[in-house]
Amino acid sequence: MANPEVFATSIPARLDRLPWSRFHWLVVTALGVTWILDGLEVTLVGSLSPAIAGPDGLNLTSTQIGLTGSAYILGAVVGALTFGRLTDRFGRKKLFTATVFVYLLATIATGFSWDFWSFMLFRFLTGAGIGGEYGAVNSAIQELIPARRRGFTDLVINGSFWVGAALGATGSIFLLNAELIDQALGWRLAFIIGGALALIIIYIRRFMPESPRWLMTHGRVEEAEAIIAQIEASVERHTGEKLPPHTELASLRLVRRTSTSWLEILSTLIRRHPKRTALGITLMATQAFCYNAIFFTYALILTEFYDIEPAHIGWFMLPFALGNFMGPLLLGRFFDSWGRKPMITLTYGLAGVLMCVTGWMFSQGLLSAPAQTAAWTVIFFFASAGASAAYLTIGESFPLEVRAITISMFYAFGTLVGGVGGPALFGALIDTGERSQILWGYLLGGGLMILAATVEMKLGIAAERRPLEEVAPPLSLAPEDVP
């Protein structure tokens, strides 16, 4: 007798066969804009840190600026774990709406900070909103984008962080111009305006559907079928192409279920996929250290060692941001054609070697401010593509039922290890005023990237152009079909 709890569905194959259309542009716009805001946030703090720390700001030391960067990252860790779990339980759509609302309120509140402790608290809450976005947004993107373009699309969306970074750098040029705006107000307006922009995201996301893949693995197959039918009708209408009948597509047999326990999550990570777990932790921790340590304190390097005026820092951030965005944009297609494993190994490895070399040149006083910026631009052209691929790898490596929480857990653990300590460490090294001391930080960052490249070469998986359910079979797969 047939089990009434088992059902067959071709939803994954139907999503993967879709031609690129306005629907996919909606996904890219509504979800990808999150990273633009994140980039805007981080860059504003980086570019405005001298003004925030100065007499017209909150009178903070370099160490305190580093600690506020760590508070932002720590908030992101807490937000990722909290909202990531809720995303797998209650759906992608509900949570990526809630998290951006948290971001909105906290960022505006940052503009009204009155001392070090209030500033650090609001940075923590802002980070919580952004951290919650990582699991909800990355899982939704990967589940809605066709397999053949999943790598490139995911990398470019994650790389769009640097579009926000460029906007933040440009904005800081005007906000730090004493002839245009009172310096005691400029940095505050930056946060208030940035938070208000989140209203646009909330409006656009009203038109986003719930992930049909999430619905099908939670036993809500009728809702999933209705949504995929609407998506197909929209694609046909906007492309003018008639899709072939889906009855001939490959189907999955799944068992209806509503939730996944923590025990099952841990079993999936430790017993079912231990090598993928080790790989994910390594990729996330190493890139988090490098990015957060260097980016949160780059403005301080420019002011302390190159005597760059705070109002001019934005000009140095612009090429840095451009290199970071162009990396995923120009290299992203190779992650789908050449493959994840060789490209991640290459990008992490090159970034690590170049970081060590540049750190040594900085310690010897061989670089001017423009040369230092040019060197970082080249380094992070490769590092940005690799770091974006880390999120892609984690999302692809684990079953759909635990995708959001695993993305969040790896982000949280990697960031806690590599991101929270990084800004504080570099802030303390900068406070010594010794280039030779800062060199040790750069060598540590470069060495970690080289280590990650080695681990990827040994443990990386070939997920390019393959359906998510083939790379990581769902936990709800009918027992007799489990490979």
ZICOR-V735692 format. One line per field, one symbol per residue. burial: I if it has 9 or more other ideal C-beta (glycine too) atoms within 8 Angstrom, else O. Layout:
BEGIN
burial = ???
END
This chain:
BEGIN
burial = OOOOOIOOIIIIIIIIOIOOIOIIOIIIIIIIIIIIIIIIIIIIIIIIIIIIIIOOIIOIOIIIIIIIIIIIIIIIIIIIIIIIIIIIOOIIIOIIIIIIIIIIIIIIIIIOIOOIOIIIIIIIIIIIIIIIIIIIIIIIIIIIIIIOIIIIIIIIIIIIIIIIIIIIIIIIIIIIIOOOIOIOOIIIIIIIOIIIIIOOIIOIIOOIOIIIIIIIIIOOIOIIIOIIOIIIOIIIOIOOOOIOOIOOIOOIIIIIIOOIOOOIIOIIIOOOIIOIIIIIIIIIIIIIIIIIIIIIIIIIIIIIOIOIOIIIIIOIIIIIIIIIIIIIIOIIOOIIOOIIIOIIIIIIIIIIIIIIOIIIIIIOOOIOIOIIIIIIIIIIIIIIIIIIIIIIIIIIIIIIIIIIIIIIIIIIIIIIIIIIIIIIIIIIIIIOOOIOIIIIIIIIIIIIIIIIIIIIOOIIIOIIOIIIIOIIOIIIIIOOOOO
END
